[in-house]
Amino acid sequence: MASRKRAAAPSANGRKHGSADTAAKDTGFTKAEELHAYEAMLLIRRFEEKAGQLYGMGLIGGFCHLYIGQEAVVTGMQMAMAEGDQVITAYRDHGHMLSTGMDPKGVMAELTGRRAGYSHGKGGSMHMFSRDREFYGGHGIVGACVPLGTGIAFANRYRKNDKVCITYFGDGAANQGQVYESFNMAELWKLPVVYVIENNRYAMGTSVSRSSAQTDFSKRGLSFNIPGEQVDGMDVRAVRAAGRKALEWARSGKGPYILEMQTYRYRGHSMSDPAKYRTREEVQKVRDELDPIDHVRERLIGNKWATEEELKGIDRRIRDTINEAVEFAQQAPEPDPAELWTDVLL
C-alpha cells in the first residue's frame, strides 16, 4: 500500500485535525510500542465491526454505540497511564473496556445478554464494570460519568494512593451542568483527575458548531483555573504525549487537567442513527486521510518493522479472537429469571 501524506481535516471550530496544540509530539515510538498500538486499535476496530454485525442480526439488543474511528484516543491514553489508574466513561465504552484488558469474551457475552458477561447479562452495552481492571463503567446518562469520576479522584486523594482517574466524556456531555460542578470541586480540592473530552464533532446528530457557544473544549475549565489543551486524537503518539503530561500534572498534586481529543466517529451516534446530518464524502475523506490504524500500519512498514504479511497475520489472529468471543457468547446461558432483582437497588 502506498504511503500517504497525513492530511489535516477541519475540526468543528475551524482548527485542523493534525495541527492541535500539544506540548511535544511523541514521535519516539519504538517498534514494540508501534506494534502494541496497532494491535490494540485493531482489536477494538474488529470487535466493533463484529458487534455491528451481530446487532444487525438481532443478537444484540438495546442501545449500542460503536467506537470505530476513535481508537487512538483510548489506546494512547492507556499507554500513558500507570498501574492502578482508573477509567470511567460514558456509553461509547467497548473500546475502553478492551483497552483496559477486559476479556473480549466477557464483553461480547454482556452485549448479547448472557450470564457470562461482565454484568451477568443484565447491563448490556452501556453498563459493564471490572474492579480487577480498574474500569468503573459504562454510563448511559449523558455526563453522569463526570461527577462519578471526580468522586473516584476524591477517594484517591483521601487515600493518598497516587492514582489518577481518567474520566472520558463527549462533546455533547461537555454542555451538561454537572460537568462544571465537577470541575469546580476538582480544582478546589486539587483532585487527581484527567478529563478527556472525546470531540468526535457530532453530539448525537448535531455538529458542535450548532450546539456549543465555545467549540474549543480545552478552554472549558478556564473559569475554574483548570489547564487544558487540544490534541490530535487521530494520532496515537500525540495522545500518549498529551496523556503523559496531563497525568503527571494530576499525580503531582496540581489538580485536574482537560484534554480535548479531536477525533471522529465513522458510524452513526448509535446503531439506530442513519447519520444523514453529514455526507458520505466527509466520512470517506477522514477515513482516507486520517485513519489512526492506517497511519500506524504505514509507519511499521515504512520503518521496515513489519511486513504486509506479518500485519495480515496480526489481523487474522485478532479476527480469530473475536470469533471465539462470539462463539463463547452464543453458547453461554442467559441469566436465570430468579436473578431479576439481584444487585438492584430499590
Secondary structure, DSSP 4 states (H G I P E B T S, - for coil): ---------B-TTS-BTT----SS------HHHHHHHHHHHHHHHHHHHHHHHHHHTTSS-S-----TT-HHHHHHHHHHPPTT-EEE--S--HHHHHHTT--HHHHHHHHTT-TTSTTTTSS-TT---BTTTTB-----STTTHHHHHHHHHHHHHHHT----EEEEEETTGGG-HHHHHHHHHHHHTT--EEEEEEE-SEETTEEHHHH-S---GGGTTGGGT--EEEEETT-HHHHHHHHHHHHHHHHTTS--EEEEEE---SS-SSTT---TTS-HHHHHHHHHHH-HHHHHHHHHHHTTSS-HHHHHHHHHHHHHHHHHHHHHHHHSPPPPGGGTTTT---
